[in-house]
Amino acid sequence: MEEKKMPLIGEKFPELEVQTTHGKKTLPEEFKGKWFILFSHPADFTPVCTTEFVAFQTKYEDFKKINCELIGLSIDQVFSHIKWVEWIKENLDYSIEFPIIADDTGRVANTLGLIHPAMGTNTVRAVFIVDPNSVIRAMLYYPQELGRNMSEILRMVKGLQLSTEKDVAIPANWPNNEIVKDDVIVGPASSFEEIKQREEAQARGEIKCFDWWLCHKKA
């Protein structure tokens, strides 16, 4: 099977027909008009992956509140996914409500570039954040030994949504940035005229600036 490169940020999510624990689905059409997160894990019935699925489930309602869906993926058969989900429910008392793609042929993983040569045939821990226009807005790529932080992934979706809606940038550690607190960043001026406009906006109290290239405002 030809190995494909991971798609890039700003590209359309590739069209894929997939088998999941919730039946057959077509991506990204399944989530048209919504944000969605596709995340891959190395394998079912593994310890770190189990902790991740429980963690994603505990945040699932928070994702849905901001119009964002979840869908998992690994190179396992759908029967394995179903038994694993049952095990999690029976032993940990968590019901995994989002679908999981059964990619036992590796077709989806290869299309998305999720097979790392140094890791054998298992999928790496990758995260794709896709917007309502099916455009890939962010990607995260983890080694097998490191579990993901779901609060950070949720923060990323919220930040991307705000950036898209308000045409602003999001500072580090937002909404608890060390310099601007929960403010957002206004893009730097690119001309003397824009610098003058920034100064006027600052005089009106619409924005605050440390300098002409570092301005911020309330979201």
Z-matrix of the N, CA and C atoms (Angstrom, degrees):
N
C 1 1.461
C 2 1.522 1 109.49
N 3 1.331 2 116.50 1 133.39
C 4 1.459 3 120.32 2 -179.51
C 5 1.525 4 110.28 3 -68.39
N 6 1.313 5 115.48 4 131.89
C 7 1.456 6 120.56 5 179.30
C 8 1.516 7 109.22 6 -85.22
N 9 1.318 8 116.71 7 129.25
C 10 1.451 9 120.96 8 -176.82
C 11 1.514 10 110.63 9 -109.44
N 12 1.333 11 115.46 10 154.28
C 13 1.449 12 120.73 11 178.71
C 14 1.520 13 110.17 12 -80.16
N 15 1.325 14 115.10 13 152.99
C 16 1.449 15 120.43 14 176.49
C 17 1.523 16 109.38 15 -64.18
N 18 1.334 17 117.96 16 135.29
C 19 1.467 18 120.61 17 175.62
C 20 1.525 19 110.30 18 -58.38
N 21 1.325 20 115.61 19 161.45
C 22 1.450 21 120.75 20 -175.53
C 23 1.529 22 112.00 21 -103.43
N 24 1.325 23 116.00 22 156.39
C 25 1.456 24 121.12 23 173.57
C 26 1.529 25 108.22 24 -59.60
N 27 1.332 26 115.39 25 135.55
C 28 1.464 27 120.85 26 -178.82
C 29 1.510 28 113.35 27 95.76
N 30 1.332 29 117.45 28 -12.43
C 31 1.465 30 120.98 29 177.32
C 32 1.532 31 109.99 30 -89.39
N 33 1.321 32 114.81 31 158.41
C 34 1.453 33 120.30 32 174.73
C 35 1.530 34 109.97 33 -69.96
N 36 1.323 35 115.99 34 140.68
C 37 1.462 36 119.55 35 174.54
C 38 1.523 37 107.97 36 -65.74
N 39 1.334 38 118.59 37 133.00
C 40 1.470 39 120.37 38 -176.33
C 41 1.523 40 113.04 39 -65.34
N 42 1.306 41 116.16 40 146.89
C 43 1.462 42 121.38 41 178.36
C 44 1.526 43 109.58 42 -74.97
N 45 1.333 44 115.93 43 126.82
C 46 1.456 45 121.54 44 -175.41
C 47 1.519 46 110.66 45 -141.79
N 48 1.316 47 115.96 46 135.50
C 49 1.466 48 120.71 47 169.95
C 50 1.523 49 107.21 48 -97.64
N 51 1.330 50 116.65 49 125.58
C 52 1.460 51 120.30 50 -172.87
C 53 1.525 52 111.51 51 -131.18
N 54 1.325 53 115.08 52 150.30
C 55 1.460 54 122.55 53 172.36
C 56 1.519 55 107.68 54 -97.29
N 57 1.333 56 116.93 55 128.20
C 58 1.454 57 120.33 56 -178.56
C 59 1.523 58 110.93 57 -130.00
N 60 1.306 59 115.20 58 174.21
C 61 1.465 60 120.77 59 175.58
C 62 1.523 61 111.39 60 -67.58
N 63 1.328 62 117.94 61 -11.20
C 64 1.464 63 122.83 62 176.08
C 65 1.524 64 111.31 63 -110.74
N 66 1.341 65 117.03 64 22.60
C 67 1.456 66 120.87 65 179.43
C 68 1.519 67 112.57 66 96.48
N 69 1.331 68 116.03 67 -176.67
C 70 1.458 69 121.05 68 -179.05
C 71 1.529 70 110.45 69 -76.39
N 72 1.326 71 115.48 70 139.81
C 73 1.453 72 121.13 71 -179.42
C 74 1.527 73 109.86 72 -139.53
N 75 1.325 74 115.18 73 156.48
C 76 1.457 75 121.13 74 176.19
C 77 1.515 76 108.33 75 -115.46
N 78 1.321 77 115.99 76 123.29
C 79 1.457 78 121.91 77 178.91
C 80 1.522 79 109.66 78 -105.50
N 81 1.325 80 118.31 79 144.41
C 82 1.466 81 127.43 80 0.26
C 83 1.524 82 114.18 81 -87.89
N 84 1.334 83 117.39 82 5.29
C 85 1.468 84 122.15 83 -175.93
C 86 1.524 85 112.37 84 -54.95
N 87 1.328 86 117.02 85 -34.74
C 88 1.465 87 121.75 86 -178.69
C 89 1.530 88 111.85 87 -55.62
N 90 1.324 89 116.74 88 -32.86
C 91 1.466 90 120.76 89 -175.41
C 92 1.528 91 111.90 90 -112.94
N 93 1.321 92 116.69 91 27.39
C 94 1.458 93 121.01 92 -179.11
C 95 1.532 94 110.28 93 -56.44
N 96 1.325 95 116.41 94 130.83
C 97 1.459 96 121.10 95 -179.35
C 98 1.512 97 114.19 96 84.43
N 99 1.341 98 116.54 97 1.16
C 100 1.458 99 121.28 98 179.29
C 101 1.530 100 109.87 99 -126.59
N 102 1.309 101 115.57 100 157.79
C 103 1.448 102 120.82 101 165.34
C 104 1.527 103 106.98 102 -77.91
N 105 1.311 104 117.31 103 150.11
C 106 1.461 105 118.29 104 171.31
C 107 1.522 106 110.57 105 -147.97
N 108 1.326 107 113.61 106 155.63
C 109 1.456 108 121.71 107 178.26
C 110 1.516 109 108.25 108 -119.00
N 111 1.317 110 116.62 109 119.83
C 112 1.457 111 121.38 110 170.56
C 113 1.519 112 106.83 111 -102.62
N 114 1.319 113 115.44 112 123.62
C 115 1.466 114 119.32 113 179.86
C 116 1.524 115 109.80 114 -128.08
N 117 1.319 116 115.43 115 136.67
C 118 1.465 117 120.29 116 -179.96
C 119 1.521 118 109.69 117 -104.44
N 120 1.329 119 115.24 118 150.78
C 121 1.467 120 120.91 119 176.00
C 122 1.528 121 108.27 120 -133.19
N 123 1.334 122 117.91 121 153.25
C 124 1.461 123 120.59 122 -175.03
C 125 1.528 124 115.01 123 -59.56
N 126 1.331 125 117.85 124 -44.83
C 127 1.459 126 118.80 125 -176.27
C 128 1.521 127 111.08 126 -169.73
N 129 1.331 128 115.57 127 154.17
C 130 1.457 129 121.80 128 172.83
C 131 1.533 130 109.94 129 -69.01
N 132 1.314 131 115.98 130 162.08
C 133 1.470 132 122.45 131 176.54
C 134 1.528 133 112.13 132 54.48
N 135 1.322 134 115.29 133 40.70
C 136 1.464 135 120.87 134 173.71
C 137 1.527 136 107.48 135 -123.69
N 138 1.334 137 118.42 136 149.24
C 139 1.467 138 120.43 137 -169.18
C 140 1.518 139 115.57 138 -65.75
N 141 1.347 140 117.91 139 -49.79
C 142 1.467 141 118.82 140 -177.66
C 143 1.526 142 110.82 141 -65.25
N 144 1.332 143 116.70 142 -41.12
C 145 1.466 144 120.41 143 179.20
C 146 1.528 145 111.10 144 -61.70
N 147 1.307 146 117.14 145 -37.74
C 148 1.466 147 120.57 146 179.15
C 149 1.527 148 110.01 147 -63.53
N 150 1.337 149 116.85 148 -43.05
C 151 1.463 150 118.92 149 178.17
C 152 1.519 151 110.90 150 -64.08
N 153 1.317 152 117.03 151 -34.63
C 154 1.470 153 120.43 152 179.92
C 155 1.519 154 111.55 153 -67.99
N 156 1.319 155 117.12 154 -42.60
C 157 1.462 156 119.02 155 -178.47
C 158 1.525 157 111.25 156 -65.74
N 159 1.301 158 117.26 157 -38.18
C 160 1.472 159 120.25 158 175.50
C 161 1.529 160 109.11 159 -64.43
N 162 1.336 161 117.17 160 -41.57
C 163 1.459 162 120.78 161 -179.43
C 164 1.526 163 111.67 162 -65.49
N 165 1.329 164 116.92 163 -41.78
C 166 1.461 165 119.42 164 176.38
C 167 1.532 166 110.72 165 -62.80
N 168 1.323 167 116.52 166 -41.05
C 169 1.464 168 119.90 167 -179.25
C 170 1.528 169 111.47 168 -63.62
N 171 1.327 170 117.22 169 -38.97
C 172 1.472 171 119.57 170 -179.61
C 173 1.532 172 111.22 171 -66.21
N 174 1.330 173 117.45 172 -22.60
C 175 1.467 174 121.36 173 178.54
C 176 1.532 175 112.93 174 -100.18
N 177 1.330 176 116.85 175 -0.28
C 178 1.465 177 119.89 176 -171.91
C 179 1.527 178 112.69 177 -59.08
N 180 1.315 179 117.63 178 -43.19
C 181 1.462 180 120.53 179 179.40
C 182 1.523 181 110.92 180 -64.09
N 183 1.327 182 116.78 181 -36.53
C 184 1.465 183 120.38 182 177.76
C 185 1.525 184 110.96 183 -64.33
N 186 1.326 185 116.87 184 -39.26
C 187 1.459 186 120.19 185 176.63
C 188 1.531 187 110.58 186 -65.78
N 189 1.325 188 117.07 187 -44.69
C 190 1.460 189 119.87 188 -178.08
C 191 1.522 190 111.78 189 -63.79
N 192 1.334 191 117.16 190 -32.07
C 193 1.470 192 120.72 191 179.02
C 194 1.527 193 111.96 192 -63.56
N 195 1.319 194 117.32 193 -24.45
C 196 1.466 195 120.56 194 178.65
C 197 1.536 196 110.51 195 -107.07
N 198 1.339 197 115.88 196 26.59
C 199 1.465 198 122.23 197 174.43
C 200 1.523 199 112.44 198 62.52
N 201 1.324 200 116.22 199 42.21
C 202 1.459 201 121.10 200 -178.62
C 203 1.525 202 110.25 201 -129.88
N 204 1.327 203 116.53 202 130.87
C 205 1.460 204 122.37 203 179.32
C 206 1.525 205 110.55 204 -106.04
N 207 1.324 206 114.90 205 162.46
C 208 1.463 207 122.24 206 178.47
C 209 1.520 208 109.77 207 -118.66
N 210 1.334 209 116.00 208 146.64
C 211 1.461 210 120.76 209 170.96
C 212 1.529 211 107.89 210 -150.62
N 213 1.328 212 116.47 211 127.33
C 214 1.453 213 122.32 212 -178.83
C 215 1.518 214 111.87 213 -93.23
N 216 1.331 215 116.44 214 173.49
C 217 1.466 216 121.16 215 -179.67
C 218 1.514 217 110.38 216 -162.08
N 219 1.323 218 116.12 217 138.50
C 220 1.461 219 121.35 218 165.63
C 221 1.517 220 108.70 219 -156.86
N 222 1.325 221 115.26 220 167.46
C 223 1.465 222 119.74 221 178.92
C 224 1.526 223 108.19 222 -85.75
N 225 1.299 224 115.01 223 72.78
C 226 1.467 225 123.36 224 176.47
C 227 1.517 226 108.05 225 -137.11
N 228 1.312 227 116.61 226 157.76
C 229 1.460 228 120.55 227 176.14
C 230 1.526 229 109.98 228 -74.70
N 231 1.311 230 115.79 229 157.06
C 232 1.460 231 120.42 230 -178.86
C 233 1.528 232 111.04 231 -61.34
N 234 1.340 233 116.80 232 -30.51
C 235 1.469 234 120.12 233 179.41
C 236 1.527 235 110.46 234 -65.13
N 237 1.331 236 116.32 235 -37.87
C 238 1.462 237 120.91 236 177.43
C 239 1.525 238 110.16 237 -64.94
N 240 1.335 239 115.78 238 -44.56
C 241 1.472 240 119.65 239 177.63
C 242 1.531 241 111.04 240 -57.35
N 243 1.326 242 115.79 241 -46.60
C 244 1.463 243 120.61 242 -177.36
C 245 1.526 244 111.14 243 -62.70
N 246 1.337 245 116.58 244 -44.00
C 247 1.471 246 119.75 245 -179.95
C 248 1.526 247 110.91 246 -66.27
N 249 1.330 248 116.37 247 -37.15
C 250 1.470 249 120.43 248 179.17
C 251 1.523 250 110.79 249 -66.39
N 252 1.322 251 116.22 250 -44.11
C 253 1.465 252 120.54 251 177.23
C 254 1.524 253 110.41 252 -60.61
N 255 1.330 254 116.53 253 -40.75
C 256 1.471 255 120.97 254 176.94
C 257 1.527 256 110.74 255 -63.54
N 258 1.346 257 116.08 256 -41.01
C 259 1.470 258 119.98 257 179.81
C 260 1.521 259 110.31 258 -62.74
N 261 1.327 260 116.57 259 -43.77
C 262 1.469 261 120.77 260 179.76
C 263 1.527 262 110.18 261 -60.55
N 264 1.326 263 116.98 262 -41.64
C 265 1.460 264 120.65 263 179.16
C 266 1.527 265 111.08 264 -66.19
N 267 1.322 266 116.95 265 -46.30
C 268 1.464 267 121.31 266 -175.63
C 269 1.523 268 113.15 267 -70.71
N 270 1.324 269 116.81 268 -34.68
C 271 1.466 270 120.14 269 -173.08
C 272 1.523 271 114.60 270 -103.28
N 273 1.327 272 117.14 271 -26.37
C 274 1.463 273 120.65 272 -177.04
C 275 1.526 274 112.54 273 -117.97
N 276 1.329 275 116.57 274 -7.80
C 277 1.469 276 123.57 275 177.40
C 278 1.527 277 112.75 276 63.01
N 279 1.332 278 117.04 277 38.28
C 280 1.459 279 121.90 278 172.87
C 281 1.530 280 108.65 279 -122.18
N 282 1.314 281 117.04 280 129.37
C 283 1.459 282 121.94 281 176.40
C 284 1.524 283 109.02 282 -95.14
N 285 1.319 284 116.77 283 117.27
C 286 1.466 285 120.92 284 179.04
C 287 1.529 286 107.45 285 -80.86
N 288 1.332 287 116.40 286 111.34
C 289 1.458 288 121.14 287 -171.36
C 290 1.526 289 113.89 288 -95.62
N 291 1.316 290 118.17 289 -17.18
C 292 1.462 291 120.32 290 -178.98
C 293 1.529 292 110.15 291 -90.29
N 294 1.335 293 118.33 292 157.08
C 295 1.473 294 120.86 293 -178.42
C 296 1.522 295 112.84 294 -75.32
N 297 1.340 296 114.72 295 155.83
C 298 1.462 297 121.68 296 176.29
C 299 1.526 298 107.86 297 -126.71
N 300 1.320 299 116.38 298 127.25
C 301 1.461 300 121.31 299 -179.61
C 302 1.518 301 109.85 300 -76.49
N 303 1.329 302 115.73 301 130.84
C 304 1.465 303 121.94 302 174.91
C 305 1.532 304 107.63 303 -96.00
N 306 1.317 305 116.43 304 103.75
C 307 1.466 306 121.68 305 -174.65
C 308 1.516 307 110.42 306 -111.76
N 309 1.338 308 116.74 307 53.88
C 310 1.466 309 120.39 308 -173.80
C 311 1.529 310 113.16 309 -65.48
N 312 1.334 311 118.76 310 -18.55
C 313 1.466 312 120.39 311 176.34
C 314 1.531 313 111.63 312 -87.78
N 315 1.330 314 117.25 313 -14.73
C 316 1.455 315 121.13 314 -177.68
C 317 1.516 316 114.49 315 80.26
N 318 1.332 317 116.83 316 5.25
C 319 1.469 318 121.12 317 -176.75
C 320 1.532 319 112.15 318 -62.11
N 321 1.329 320 116.49 319 -47.02
C 322 1.468 321 120.50 320 -178.11
C 323 1.518 322 110.49 321 -67.98
N 324 1.343 323 116.05 322 -43.55
C 325 1.462 324 120.67 323 -179.25
C 326 1.522 325 111.47 324 -60.88
N 327 1.325 326 117.40 325 -39.85
C 328 1.454 327 120.55 326 178.79
C 329 1.515 328 111.67 327 -69.05
N 330 1.323 329 116.90 328 -37.58
C 331 1.462 330 120.42 329 178.09
C 332 1.518 331 111.10 330 -62.54
N 333 1.331 332 116.39 331 -37.01
C 334 1.464 333 121.39 332 -177.72
C 335 1.526 334 113.11 333 -92.66
N 336 1.332 335 117.15 334 -1.82
C 337 1.466 336 120.16 335 178.03
C 338 1.515 337 113.25 336 72.11
N 339 1.322 338 117.22 337 39.67
C 340 1.463 339 121.18 338 -173.87
C 341 1.523 340 113.92 339 -101.05
N 342 1.326 341 117.46 340 3.39
C 343 1.461 342 121.03 341 178.14
C 344 1.520 343 108.68 342 -100.40
N 345 1.334 344 116.45 343 113.23
C 346 1.462 345 121.25 344 -179.67
C 347 1.524 346 108.16 345 -93.97
N 348 1.325 347 118.23 346 124.15
C 349 1.472 348 121.22 347 -176.34
C 350 1.523 349 113.62 348 -52.38
N 351 1.326 350 118.14 349 -34.05
C 352 1.463 351 120.95 350 -176.84
C 353 1.523 352 112.45 351 -79.54
N 354 1.331 353 117.27 352 -8.02
C 355 1.466 354 121.04 353 -175.71
C 356 1.522 355 112.59 354 -111.35
N 357 1.312 356 117.29 355 19.50
C 358 1.453 357 119.74 356 178.42
C 359 1.510 358 111.61 357 71.66
N 360 1.337 359 116.83 358 -137.94
C 361 1.460 360 120.85 359 -176.93
C 362 1.526 361 112.44 360 -100.60
N 363 1.327 362 118.26 361 -0.75
C 364 1.462 363 120.46 362 179.94
C 365 1.524 364 111.37 363 -73.63
N 366 1.315 365 115.80 364 149.28
C 367 1.455 366 119.79 365 173.34
C 368 1.524 367 109.74 366 -76.25
N 369 1.329 368 116.01 367 144.08
C 370 1.457 369 120.78 368 175.39
C 371 1.527 370 109.02 369 -77.39
N 372 1.339 371 116.05 370 172.20
C 373 1.465 372 120.41 371 175.59
C 374 1.533 373 108.15 372 -86.07
N 375 1.317 374 115.52 373 96.20
C 376 1.461 375 120.18 374 179.23
C 377 1.526 376 109.64 375 -117.17
N 378 1.328 377 115.56 376 154.63
C 379 1.460 378 121.86 377 177.66
C 380 1.522 379 107.96 378 -133.10
N 381 1.328 380 116.25 379 127.46
C 382 1.459 381 122.11 380 172.73
C 383 1.519 382 107.92 381 -112.86
N 384 1.331 383 116.95 382 125.14
C 385 1.462 384 121.39 383 173.44
C 386 1.526 385 106.99 384 -104.83
N 387 1.330 386 116.04 385 120.22
C 388 1.469 387 122.09 386 -172.44
C 389 1.524 388 109.44 387 -120.76
N 390 1.329 389 117.29 388 135.76
C 391 1.460 390 120.80 389 -176.25
C 392 1.528 391 112.15 390 -88.80
N 393 1.333 392 118.76 391 176.20
C 394 1.475 393 121.29 392 -177.09
C 395 1.526 394 114.29 393 -62.90
N 396 1.328 395 117.32 394 -16.08
C 397 1.464 396 121.04 395 176.37
C 398 1.525 397 112.03 396 -94.66
N 399 1.339 398 115.67 397 12.92
C 400 1.467 399 122.91 398 177.71
C 401 1.523 400 113.29 399 67.83
N 402 1.318 401 116.96 400 22.59
C 403 1.457 402 121.89 401 178.38
C 404 1.531 403 109.44 402 -95.82
N 405 1.327 404 116.67 403 132.91
C 406 1.460 405 121.31 404 177.56
C 407 1.526 406 108.53 405 -72.17
N 408 1.332 407 116.27 406 118.33
C 409 1.457 408 120.82 407 -175.67
C 410 1.531 409 113.27 408 -101.47
N 411 1.316 410 117.03 409 -23.36
C 412 1.465 411 120.23 410 179.21
C 413 1.519 412 109.33 411 -159.55
N 414 1.333 413 115.72 412 153.69
C 415 1.453 414 121.98 413 175.84
C 416 1.519 415 108.85 414 -139.28
N 417 1.315 416 115.14 415 142.18
C 418 1.460 417 121.73 416 173.88
C 419 1.522 418 107.24 417 -125.23
N 420 1.334 419 116.01 418 145.72
C 421 1.466 420 120.84 419 -173.37
C 422 1.520 421 108.13 420 -138.14
N 423 1.316 422 117.12 421 111.95
C 424 1.468 423 122.29 422 -172.81
C 425 1.534 424 111.17 423 -113.86
N 426 1.323 425 117.69 424 151.95
C 427 1.466 426 120.58 425 170.13
C 428 1.526 427 109.98 426 -74.74
N 429 1.312 428 116.68 427 163.27
C 430 1.465 429 120.35 428 -176.64
C 431 1.518 430 113.06 429 -62.87
N 432 1.339 431 116.57 430 -29.49
C 433 1.468 432 119.17 431 -172.90
C 434 1.532 433 113.54 432 -84.13
N 435 1.338 434 117.89 433 -4.10
C 436 1.469 435 120.30 434 -176.20
C 437 1.518 436 111.36 435 -117.02
N 438 1.338 437 116.13 436 117.24
C 439 1.458 438 120.95 437 176.58
C 440 1.519 439 111.38 438 -75.59
N 441 1.331 440 115.83 439 155.63
C 442 1.461 441 121.33 440 -175.40
C 443 1.524 442 112.85 441 -86.43
N 444 1.335 443 115.56 442 159.21
C 445 1.458 444 122.86 443 176.60
C 446 1.521 445 107.84 444 -101.91
N 447 1.337 446 117.32 445 108.96
C 448 1.463 447 121.09 446 -174.36
C 449 1.524 448 112.42 447 -71.07
N 450 1.323 449 116.85 448 -29.31
C 451 1.464 450 119.78 449 177.89
C 452 1.524 451 110.36 450 -64.54
N 453 1.324 452 117.37 451 -37.69
C 454 1.454 453 121.01 452 177.72
C 455 1.521 454 111.21 453 -67.15
N 456 1.334 455 117.19 454 -40.06
C 457 1.465 456 120.24 455 178.88
C 458 1.530 457 109.95 456 -65.24
N 459 1.318 458 117.21 457 -40.49
C 460 1.462 459 121.36 458 176.23
C 461 1.531 460 110.28 459 -63.27
N 462 1.339 461 117.17 460 -42.68
C 463 1.463 462 121.98 461 177.44
C 464 1.525 463 110.92 462 -60.22
N 465 1.322 464 116.36 463 -39.85
C 466 1.460 465 120.41 464 179.87
C 467 1.524 466 111.60 465 -62.16
N 468 1.326 467 116.69 466 -44.37
C 469 1.467 468 119.63 467 179.60
C 470 1.526 469 110.12 468 -62.89
N 471 1.331 470 116.65 469 -45.88
C 472 1.467 471 120.30 470 178.78
C 473 1.526 472 111.06 471 -59.99
N 474 1.332 473 116.60 472 -43.15
C 475 1.453 474 120.89 473 179.84
C 476 1.515 475 112.55 474 -65.07
N 477 1.325 476 116.75 475 -42.19
C 478 1.459 477 120.69 476 178.53
C 479 1.526 478 111.14 477 -65.55
N 480 1.320 479 116.83 478 -38.87
C 481 1.460 480 120.25 479 177.74
C 482 1.526 481 110.90 480 -63.10
N 483 1.319 482 116.24 481 -44.16
C 484 1.465 483 120.89 482 179.48
C 485 1.527 484 110.90 483 -65.85
N 486 1.318 485 116.76 484 -42.36
C 487 1.451 486 121.47 485 178.62
C 488 1.519 487 111.01 486 -60.37
N 489 1.326 488 116.39 487 -41.67
C 490 1.465 489 121.36 488 -179.96
C 491 1.523 490 111.14 489 -67.41
N 492 1.320 491 116.59 490 -43.77
C 493 1.468 492 121.13 491 -175.79
C 494 1.524 493 112.31 492 -70.77
N 495 1.327 494 117.22 493 -41.01
C 496 1.466 495 121.28 494 -172.49
C 497 1.527 496 113.84 495 -104.02
N 498 1.322 497 117.96 496 -3.91
C 499 1.463 498 122.42 497 -177.25
C 500 1.531 499 110.94 498 56.04
N 501 1.311 500 115.55 499 52.66
C 502 1.457 501 122.42 500 179.44
C 503 1.524 502 108.92 501 -130.26
N 504 1.325 503 115.98 502 173.12
C 505 1.461 504 121.56 503 174.89
C 506 1.527 505 108.74 504 -108.96
N 507 1.315 506 115.75 505 158.56
C 508 1.462 507 121.56 506 -174.83
C 509 1.529 508 109.19 507 -110.60
N 510 1.336 509 117.69 508 124.60
C 511 1.469 510 120.05 509 -177.49
C 512 1.524 511 112.85 510 -74.98
N 513 1.304 512 115.87 511 168.15
C 514 1.469 513 121.93 512 177.38
C 515 1.528 514 110.18 513 -59.20
N 516 1.313 515 114.70 514 142.41
C 517 1.472 516 122.27 515 176.11
C 518 1.529 517 113.81 516 60.30
N 519 1.335 518 117.22 517 14.13
C 520 1.461 519 120.94 518 177.21
C 521 1.528 520 109.83 519 -53.56
N 522 1.320 521 118.63 520 137.85
C 523 1.467 522 129.85 521 9.13
C 524 1.528 523 114.08 522 -94.27
N 525 1.318 524 117.14 523 24.64
C 526 1.470 525 120.80 524 179.62
C 527 1.523 526 110.52 525 -123.60
N 528 1.330 527 115.72 526 50.31
C 529 1.455 528 119.63 527 -178.45
C 530 1.524 529 111.02 528 -70.39
N 531 1.314 530 115.20 529 144.24
C 532 1.459 531 121.11 530 -176.62
C 533 1.539 532 113.13 531 -68.09
N 534 1.312 533 118.06 532 -23.91
C 535 1.462 534 121.72 533 -175.94
C 536 1.530 535 112.37 534 -103.39
N 537 1.334 536 116.13 535 -48.37
C 538 1.472 537 119.73 536 -171.82
C 539 1.526 538 112.95 537 -112.11
N 540 1.339 539 117.16 538 8.34
C 541 1.476 540 121.97 539 178.47
C 542 1.532 541 109.96 540 59.38
N 543 1.364 542 116.82 541 -122.98
C 544 1.461 543 119.54 542 -177.29
C 545 1.529 544 112.11 543 -98.48
N 546 1.339 545 117.74 544 12.36
C 547 1.465 546 121.15 545 175.58
C 548 1.527 547 110.39 546 -70.09
N 549 1.329 548 115.31 547 166.43
C 550 1.464 549 121.85 548 174.62
C 551 1.525 550 108.44 549 -113.33
N 552 1.318 551 116.15 550 161.93
C 553 1.455 552 122.28 551 -175.70
C 554 1.529 553 110.80 552 -92.30
N 555 1.329 554 115.55 553 132.17
C 556 1.458 555 121.53 554 173.13
C 557 1.524 556 107.45 555 -87.45
N 558 1.319 557 116.91 556 133.05
C 559 1.458 558 120.23 557 -178.13
C 560 1.514 559 112.31 558 -55.01
N 561 1.336 560 118.55 559 144.03
C 562 1.467 561 121.61 560 -176.72
C 563 1.526 562 112.03 561 -63.91
N 564 1.326 563 115.71 562 144.70
C 565 1.468 564 121.13 563 177.49
C 566 1.524 565 109.85 564 -66.16
N 567 1.325 566 116.13 565 144.63
C 568 1.471 567 120.28 566 -177.79
C 569 1.526 568 112.49 567 -119.49
N 570 1.328 569 116.76 568 12.11
C 571 1.455 570 120.46 569 177.04
C 572 1.523 571 109.16 570 -156.98
N 573 1.340 572 117.03 571 164.03
C 574 1.460 573 120.84 572 177.77
C 575 1.529 574 110.68 573 -63.21
N 576 1.322 575 116.03 574 -34.71
C 577 1.459 576 119.54 575 179.07
C 578 1.529 577 110.76 576 -64.25
N 579 1.329 578 116.34 577 -41.96
C 580 1.467 579 119.68 578 178.19
C 581 1.519 580 111.19 579 -66.38
N 582 1.328 581 117.29 580 -35.92
C 583 1.461 582 120.16 581 177.01
C 584 1.529 583 109.76 582 -61.17
N 585 1.332 584 116.36 583 -43.10
C 586 1.459 585 120.76 584 177.84
C 587 1.522 586 110.79 585 -61.81
N 588 1.330 587 116.45 586 -42.15
C 589 1.468 588 120.85 587 179.11
C 590 1.526 589 110.82 588 -62.71
N 591 1.338 590 116.05 589 -38.59
C 592 1.470 591 120.05 590 177.92
C 593 1.522 592 110.57 591 -63.61
N 594 1.338 593 115.92 592 -42.21
C 595 1.458 594 120.08 593 179.64
C 596 1.525 595 110.99 594 -62.55
N 597 1.319 596 116.28 595 -39.32
C 598 1.460 597 120.73 596 178.82
C 599 1.536 598 110.80 597 -68.51
N 600 1.322 599 116.09 598 -41.01
C 601 1.469 600 119.98 599 178.51
C 602 1.522 601 110.68 600 -64.97
N 603 1.330 602 115.95 601 -37.29
C 604 1.459 603 119.87 602 177.87
C 605 1.534 604 110.40 603 -66.62
N 606 1.332 605 116.98 604 -38.90
C 607 1.463 606 121.02 605 178.70
C 608 1.527 607 111.06 606 -63.79
N 609 1.327 608 116.09 607 -31.55
C 610 1.473 609 120.60 608 178.76
C 611 1.525 610 111.81 609 -82.36
N 612 1.325 611 117.31 610 -5.68
C 613 1.455 612 121.29 611 179.78
C 614 1.514 613 114.25 612 81.22
N 615 1.343 614 116.69 613 15.32
C 616 1.463 615 120.54 614 -177.91
C 617 1.527 616 111.46 615 -81.28
N 618 1.305 617 117.06 616 -30.28
C 619 1.458 618 121.91 617 178.01
C 620 1.526 619 108.42 618 -139.26
N 621 1.339 620 114.88 619 166.99
C 622 1.459 621 121.54 620 173.41
C 623 1.521 622 107.58 621 -124.48
N 624 1.332 623 116.03 622 143.70
C 625 1.462 624 119.78 623 -177.18
C 626 1.528 625 111.11 624 -134.13
N 627 1.310 626 115.51 625 136.83
C 628 1.456 627 121.27 626 168.37
C 629 1.531 628 108.77 627 -83.28
N 630 1.327 629 114.88 628 -29.79
C 631 1.459 630 123.76 629 176.55
C 632 1.519 631 105.96 630 -163.34
N 633 1.319 632 118.07 631 175.49
C 634 1.464 633 119.86 632 -175.63
C 635 1.527 634 113.08 633 -63.63
N 636 1.337 635 115.86 634 -22.95
C 637 1.479 636 119.44 635 -177.46
C 638 1.523 637 112.99 636 -99.00
N 639 1.340 638 117.62 637 -3.61
C 640 1.464 639 120.95 638 -178.66
C 641 1.532 640 109.32 639 -132.21
N 642 1.336 641 114.21 640 87.98
C 643 1.451 642 121.19 641 -179.18
C 644 1.524 643 110.30 642 -120.31
N 645 1.319 644 115.35 643 153.02
C 646 1.464 645 119.67 644 -179.55
C 647 1.518 646 109.68 645 -146.03
N 648 1.330 647 115.09 646 164.00
C 649 1.452 648 120.66 647 -179.26
C 650 1.528 649 109.85 648 -156.58
N 651 1.323 650 115.92 649 169.74
C 652 1.454 651 120.31 650 175.12
C 653 1.510 652 109.84 651 -67.95
N 654 1.302 653 116.48 652 147.03
C 655 1.466 654 120.55 653 -178.84
C 656 1.525 655 110.68 654 -66.31
